[in-house]
Amino acid sequence: MAAWRPLKRREFIRRLRALGFDGPYSGTRHQFMVFGAHRQTVPANAEYSVPQIRMLVRQVEAIMGRKIGAKEWEEL
């Protein structure tokens, strides 16, 4: 079973692109990525902790309308 791991910002952006997101684009405080008519904020920290990754992935799941498991996330 795959486990959640800390992730660099650059790798997070690469994985979102693999899921079909466009960007990142500059916002007022944070950059964001676009999926259809939805925006996903990309926090500015250089590395994301496990709780932060899980929170961001839950937001991505809500935007995409499907679940993304730890194994699928690691394979992206």
N, C-alpha and C positions, 0 to 999 in steps of 0.2 A: 504494500500500500504506500502510495506517495505521501510525503509530508510537506507541509507548507514551509518555505524557507524565506529568509530576508532576500530582498531583490534590489538591484541597482535601478535607478530611474531610467537609464537608457534601455535596459532589458525590459522593463515594464512597458515602455513605449513600443518596443519591437513586438512584444506579444499582443498588444492591442491592435497593431497594424495587421498582424497575422489573423486576428479575429474579424477584420474588415473595417476598422476605424481609420479615419483620415486625420492627418495632422502630425504633429501638434501645431496649434495656432496660438498666437499671443493674445492673452486676455488682459484684464485690468490688474489682477494680482497674481494669477496663475495661468499657465498655459492650459489648453484644453484640446481634446480630440473629439471628432464628430463621427456619429454613426446614424445615418439617416438624418432625422430632425433633432436628434438628441446630442447633448454635450456631456463629456466625461472630463472632469477637472483632473489635471495632472499636477500633484503637489510638487513644490520646488526642492524638497530635500533630496540629497544625493543618493540616499539608500532608504528603502522602506522596510519597516519592521513587519513581523508576521501579522500582528493585529491590524496594522494599516493595510497590508496587502489583502487580507480577508475582507476588510470593509470595502476596499476599492473593487474587488472582484464581485462582491454582492451588488454593488451599484451597476457594474457591467452586466451582470446577470439580469437585473431589472430592465436595463436598456434593451438587451438582446431578447429577452423573454424566454430564456432557457438557463439551465444549470450548467456551471463549469466546475468540474471536480478538480481536486488537487492533481490527480494524474494527468488529466487533459491540460491543465495549466502548465505543468512541468514539461509537457511534450511540445508546447508551442514554441 
